Amino acid sequence: MGITTTKESSVDLLEAEFYNNKFYFSYSSINKLIQSPSIFYREYILKKKDDEYKKYLLEGTLIHFLILEDQARFDDYFIVSSENLPSANSIAVIDQVFNIFKGHGDNSLELKDFTTEVDQALTDLNLHQHIKDPVKRLAKIIEPKAEQYFEFLKSKGDKTIIDSELLDKCTQRADIVKGNKQVRELLGLDLKQDPKICAVYNEYKLEDHNEKGYGAWGYKGIVDNFVIDVPTKTVRINDFKTSSKPLNQFTDAVEYWNYWLQAIVYLKLIRNFLEEKVKVNYKEWNIEFRFIVFDRYDQLYAFKVSEPTIKKWEENFKMLLEDIEYHINNKDFTLPTNYAKGNVEL
């Protein structure tokens, strides 16, 4: 009974913390709230956010670094493993077990010393449960690649682990970007910064307190790249995307992954940046947004979003704000809005 009471009390405290403090929505958190409110509740209110260690996410991060950052600092952020990393599922298990390892304080322990914890992680993540023999089930995880990954976790500190295959792929793509005259210009790679003429910002954290806006929340995000051109009163916002499909299917990806939502959040952040930091009226400026996309064939293209499309996305966002308000004000994180209201029929 005492355990249950403690858990309930902890949940109450976390909910109170969420509602008593201003919450800053990112593209990711909005997307989760509208697609799966229960996941939003778990990750952003109960703070049980899973580590999103996935190779496709790493790919984007690494490409950004190789294009936009000082290469001399590479070893400060990344560590290259000598073999391929284990599968995403194995990584999820090992990460869970490693969190337990950190509490032991004995750096000599190895992955094989945590068989009970590995098996529990497999149960928690519903992996390999069809294998009834525990020895064979554990063998799916406790193998050379996984053991090497565990050792890297012990030594890496805050560095991100990558494999040589991923580094080669991302280096190739970074070289394609650097060799593309149009994209170099869009990213401002060759500009000599002068506050009176131009400024280039890479991986820049922004917040909009939204004091005058809709709802008791703000917005935040890390914009891949934006370039301010003072003489022409133009801001170019550039967001990198990698796609497993050809370029002609990227439009579908924008809708499927709700990338349009990311564009609107970034526009809000940049407009606020212009007014709060640059001290200008953003309505007098031309703000351009582009998705710079690598497709499955390593083809590179900068998709500029047209003004009519931006206006359509902004109207969509206004309607979406009502859904956000519904979930937050009603503390209803069961189902997406129309399902929670019982409005969906076949």
C-alpha positions as CSV (number, residue, x, y, z in Angstrom):
1,M,0.0,0.0,0.0
2,G,2.8,2.3,0.9
3,I,4.5,1.8,-2.5
4,T,1.3,2.5,-4.4
5,T,0.8,5.7,-2.4
6,T,4.3,6.8,-3.1
7,K,3.9,6.2,-6.8
8,E,0.6,8.1,-6.8
9,S,2.2,11.0,-4.9
10,S,5.1,11.1,-7.3
11,V,2.8,11.2,-10.3
12,D,0.8,14.0,-8.6
13,L,4.0,16.0,-8.0
14,L,5.2,15.6,-11.6
15,E,1.8,16.7,-12.9
16,A,1.8,19.7,-10.6
17,E,5.3,20.6,-11.7
18,F,4.2,20.4,-15.4
19,Y,1.2,22.6,-14.8
20,N,2.8,25.1,-12.5
21,N,5.7,25.9,-14.9
22,K,5.7,27.3,-18.4
23,F,6.1,24.5,-20.9
24,Y,8.1,25.0,-24.1
25,F,6.8,23.0,-27.0
26,S,9.2,21.7,-29.6
27,Y,8.2,20.2,-33.0
28,S,8.8,16.8,-31.4
29,S,6.7,17.3,-28.3
30,I,3.8,18.8,-30.3
31,N,4.0,15.9,-32.8
32,K,3.8,13.4,-30.0
33,L,0.9,15.2,-28.3
34,I,-1.3,15.2,-31.4
35,Q,-0.3,11.7,-32.5
36,S,-0.1,9.8,-29.2
37,P,-1.0,11.9,-26.1
38,S,-0.2,9.0,-23.8
39,I,3.4,9.0,-25.1
40,F,3.6,12.8,-24.5
41,Y,2.3,12.3,-21.0
42,R,4.9,9.7,-20.2
43,E,7.8,11.5,-21.7
44,Y,7.1,15.2,-20.9
45,I,5.0,15.0,-17.7
46,L,6.2,11.8,-16.0
47,K,9.6,12.5,-17.5
48,K,10.2,8.9,-18.6
49,K,11.7,9.8,-21.9
50,D,13.4,7.0,-23.8
51,D,16.9,7.7,-25.2
52,E,16.3,8.1,-28.9
53,Y,19.5,6.4,-30.0
54,K,18.8,5.5,-33.6
55,K,21.2,5.4,-36.5
56,Y,19.0,7.7,-38.7
57,L,18.9,10.3,-36.0
58,L,22.7,10.1,-35.6
59,E,23.1,10.4,-39.3
60,G,21.5,13.9,-39.3
61,T,23.5,15.0,-36.3
62,L,26.7,13.9,-37.8
63,I,26.1,15.5,-41.2
64,H,25.2,18.8,-39.5
65,F,28.5,18.7,-37.6
66,L,30.6,17.8,-40.6
67,I,29.1,20.6,-42.6
68,L,28.6,23.3,-40.1
69,E,31.1,22.9,-37.3
70,D,34.9,23.2,-36.7
71,Q,36.3,19.8,-37.7
72,A,39.1,20.2,-35.1
73,R,36.5,19.6,-32.4
74,F,35.3,16.3,-33.8
75,D,37.0,14.2,-31.1
76,D,35.3,16.3,-28.4
77,Y,31.8,15.1,-29.6
78,F,32.2,11.7,-31.2
79,I,34.0,8.4,-30.7
80,V,34.3,6.0,-33.6
81,S,33.9,2.3,-32.8
82,S,36.1,-0.2,-34.7
83,E,33.1,-2.4,-35.6
84,N,29.5,-1.8,-36.6
85,L,27.2,-0.9,-33.9
86,P,24.6,-3.6,-32.7
87,S,21.0,-3.3,-33.9
88,A,18.7,-0.6,-32.6
89,N,16.9,-3.1,-30.5
90,S,20.1,-4.4,-28.9
91,I,21.2,-0.8,-28.2
92,A,17.9,-0.1,-26.4
93,V,18.4,-3.1,-24.2
94,I,22.1,-2.3,-23.5
95,D,21.3,1.3,-22.7
96,Q,18.7,0.2,-20.1
97,V,21.2,-2.2,-18.5
98,F,23.9,0.5,-18.6
99,N,21.8,2.8,-16.5
100,I,21.7,0.1,-13.9
101,F,25.5,-0.5,-14.2
102,K,26.1,3.2,-13.5
103,G,24.4,2.8,-10.1
104,H,26.9,0.0,-9.1
105,G,30.0,2.1,-9.0
106,D,32.1,-0.9,-10.1
107,N,33.7,-0.1,-13.5
108,S,35.1,-3.6,-13.8
109,L,31.6,-5.1,-14.4
110,E,30.8,-6.3,-17.9
111,L,27.6,-6.8,-19.8
112,K,27.7,-10.6,-19.1
113,D,27.5,-9.7,-15.4
114,F,24.0,-8.4,-15.9
115,T,22.1,-11.4,-17.2
116,T,19.1,-10.9,-15.0
117,E,18.9,-7.2,-16.0
118,V,19.3,-8.0,-19.7
119,D,16.4,-10.6,-19.5
120,Q,14.2,-8.0,-17.7
121,A,15.0,-5.4,-20.3
122,L,14.0,-7.8,-23.0
123,T,10.7,-8.4,-21.2
124,D,10.2,-4.7,-20.7
125,L,10.8,-4.0,-24.4
126,N,8.9,-7.1,-25.6
127,L,11.9,-8.4,-27.5
128,H,12.8,-12.0,-28.4
129,Q,9.9,-13.2,-26.1
130,H,9.2,-16.0,-28.5
131,I,12.5,-17.7,-27.5
132,K,11.6,-19.7,-24.4
133,D,15.1,-20.9,-23.6
134,P,16.6,-18.1,-21.4
135,V,20.1,-19.0,-22.5
136,K,19.3,-18.6,-26.2
137,R,17.3,-15.4,-25.5
138,L,20.2,-13.8,-23.6
139,A,22.6,-14.9,-26.5
140,K,20.6,-12.6,-28.8
141,I,22.0,-9.6,-26.7
142,I,25.2,-10.8,-25.0
143,E,27.4,-11.1,-28.1
144,P,30.6,-9.5,-29.2
145,K,29.1,-6.3,-30.8
146,A,26.9,-5.7,-27.8
147,E,29.8,-6.3,-25.4
148,Q,32.0,-3.8,-27.3
149,Y,29.2,-1.3,-27.3
150,F,28.8,-1.7,-23.5
151,E,32.6,-1.0,-23.1
152,F,32.3,2.1,-25.2
153,L,29.5,3.3,-23.0
154,K,31.8,3.0,-20.1
155,S,34.6,5.0,-21.7
156,K,32.8,7.5,-23.9
157,G,31.7,10.1,-21.3
158,D,29.4,12.6,-23.1
159,K,30.7,11.6,-26.5
160,T,28.4,10.1,-29.1
161,I,29.4,6.6,-30.4
162,I,29.4,6.1,-34.2
163,D,30.7,3.4,-36.4
164,S,33.1,3.9,-39.3
165,E,30.5,3.0,-41.9
166,L,28.2,5.8,-40.7
167,L,31.2,8.2,-40.6
168,D,32.1,7.3,-44.2
169,K,28.5,7.8,-45.4
170,C,28.0,11.1,-43.6
171,T,31.4,12.4,-44.7
172,Q,30.5,11.6,-48.3
173,R,27.2,13.5,-47.9
174,A,28.9,16.4,-46.2
175,D,31.3,16.6,-49.1
176,I,28.4,16.7,-51.5
177,V,26.9,19.6,-49.7
178,K,30.2,21.5,-49.5
179,G,30.7,20.9,-53.3
180,N,27.2,22.3,-54.2
181,K,27.5,26.0,-55.0
182,Q,23.8,26.7,-54.5
183,V,23.6,25.0,-51.1
184,R,26.9,26.6,-49.9
185,E,25.3,30.0,-50.6
186,L,22.1,29.1,-48.9
187,L,24.0,28.0,-45.8
188,G,26.3,31.0,-45.8
189,L,29.3,28.7,-45.7
190,D,31.6,31.3,-47.4
191,L,30.2,34.4,-45.8
192,K,32.5,36.6,-43.7
193,Q,30.2,37.6,-40.8
194,D,29.6,41.3,-40.2
195,P,26.7,42.2,-37.9
196,K,25.8,45.2,-40.2
197,I,25.7,43.0,-43.3
198,C,25.1,39.3,-42.5
199,A,25.2,36.6,-39.8
200,V,25.2,32.8,-39.9
201,Y,23.8,30.7,-37.1
202,N,24.3,26.9,-36.9
203,E,22.6,24.5,-34.5
204,Y,21.2,27.5,-32.7
205,K,18.9,27.1,-29.7
206,L,15.9,29.4,-29.7
207,E,12.9,30.1,-27.4
208,D,9.7,32.0,-27.9
209,H,8.0,32.9,-24.6
210,N,4.7,33.4,-26.5
211,E,3.5,35.9,-23.9
212,K,0.9,37.3,-26.3
213,G,0.2,34.1,-28.0
214,Y,-2.4,31.3,-27.8
215,G,-2.1,29.2,-24.7
216,A,0.0,29.2,-21.5
217,W,3.1,27.8,-23.2
218,G,6.1,28.8,-25.3
219,Y,8.0,27.2,-28.2
220,K,11.6,26.1,-28.5
221,G,13.9,24.4,-31.0
222,I,17.4,24.0,-32.3
223,V,17.5,25.4,-35.8
224,D,20.0,23.6,-38.1
225,N,21.0,26.8,-39.9
226,F,19.7,30.3,-40.6
227,V,21.4,33.2,-42.4
228,I,20.5,36.8,-41.9
229,D,21.1,39.1,-44.9
230,V,20.7,42.7,-43.6
231,P,20.9,44.7,-46.9
232,T,18.0,42.6,-48.5
233,K,16.2,42.1,-45.2
234,T,16.1,38.4,-45.8
235,V,16.4,35.4,-43.4
236,R,17.1,32.0,-44.9
237,I,16.1,29.0,-42.6
238,N,17.6,25.7,-43.6
239,D,16.7,22.3,-42.2
240,F,18.5,19.1,-43.2
241,K,16.5,16.0,-43.9
242,T,17.6,12.5,-45.0
243,S,15.2,10.2,-46.7
244,S,15.2,6.6,-47.5
245,K,13.0,7.3,-50.5
246,P,13.7,9.3,-53.8
247,L,13.3,13.1,-54.0
248,N,10.0,12.9,-55.8
249,Q,8.4,11.3,-52.7
250,F,9.6,13.9,-50.2
251,T,6.3,15.8,-50.3
252,D,4.6,12.7,-48.9
253,A,7.2,12.5,-46.1
254,V,6.4,16.2,-45.2
255,E,2.8,15.1,-44.5
256,Y,3.6,11.7,-43.0
257,W,6.2,13.0,-40.5
258,N,4.5,16.4,-40.0
259,Y,7.6,18.2,-41.1
260,W,5.3,21.1,-41.9
261,L,4.7,21.5,-38.2
262,Q,8.5,21.8,-37.7
263,A,8.6,24.6,-40.3
264,I,5.9,26.6,-38.5
265,V,7.6,26.3,-35.1
266,Y,10.9,27.4,-36.6
267,L,9.2,30.4,-38.3
268,K,7.7,31.4,-35.0
269,L,11.1,31.2,-33.3
270,I,12.9,33.2,-36.1
271,R,10.2,35.9,-36.0
272,N,10.6,36.2,-32.3
273,F,14.4,36.3,-32.7
274,L,14.2,39.2,-35.2
275,E,12.0,41.2,-32.9
276,E,13.7,40.4,-29.5
277,K,17.4,40.1,-30.6
278,V,17.8,42.0,-33.9
279,K,15.2,44.6,-32.8
280,V,13.4,44.8,-36.1
281,N,9.8,44.3,-37.3
282,Y,9.8,40.8,-38.8
283,K,6.8,41.7,-41.0
284,E,9.1,44.0,-42.9
285,W,11.5,41.1,-43.6
286,N,11.4,38.2,-46.1
287,I,11.7,34.9,-44.3
288,E,12.5,31.9,-46.5
289,F,12.3,28.3,-45.3
290,R,13.9,25.3,-47.1
291,F,14.3,21.6,-46.4
292,I,17.7,20.5,-47.7
293,V,17.2,16.8,-48.5
294,F,19.4,13.8,-49.2
295,D,17.5,11.0,-50.8
296,R,18.3,7.3,-50.9
297,Y,20.5,7.8,-54.0
298,D,22.5,10.6,-52.3
299,Q,20.8,13.2,-54.5
300,L,20.7,16.6,-52.8
301,Y,18.0,19.2,-53.3
302,A,16.9,22.3,-51.5
303,F,13.1,22.4,-51.3
304,K,11.9,26.0,-50.9
305,V,8.5,26.3,-49.2
306,S,6.3,28.7,-51.1
307,E,4.3,31.5,-49.5
308,P,0.9,29.9,-50.3
309,T,2.1,26.7,-48.7
310,I,3.4,28.5,-45.6
311,K,0.0,30.2,-45.2
312,K,-1.8,26.9,-45.5
313,W,0.5,25.3,-42.9
314,E,-0.1,28.3,-40.6
315,E,-3.9,27.8,-40.9
316,N,-3.4,24.1,-40.1
317,F,-1.3,25.1,-37.1
318,K,-4.1,27.4,-35.8
319,M,-6.5,24.5,-35.8
320,L,-4.0,22.3,-34.2
321,L,-3.6,24.8,-31.3
322,E,-7.2,24.0,-30.3
323,D,-6.2,20.3,-30.0
324,I,-3.2,21.3,-27.8
325,E,-5.5,23.4,-25.6
326,Y,-8.0,20.5,-25.3
327,H,-5.4,18.0,-24.0
328,I,-3.6,20.5,-21.7
329,N,-6.7,22.1,-20.2
330,N,-8.7,18.9,-19.8
331,K,-5.7,16.8,-18.6
332,D,-6.8,14.2,-21.1
333,F,-3.8,12.3,-22.6
334,T,-5.7,9.2,-23.6
335,L,-6.2,9.4,-27.3
336,P,-5.8,12.0,-30.1
337,T,-8.4,14.8,-29.9
338,N,-11.1,13.5,-32.2
339,Y,-10.9,10.0,-30.8
340,A,-10.9,11.3,-27.2
341,K,-14.1,13.2,-28.0
342,G,-15.6,10.2,-29.8
343,N,-15.9,12.1,-33.1
344,V,-14.5,9.4,-35.3
345,E,-16.8,7.0,-37.1
346,L,-16.2,4.5,-39.9
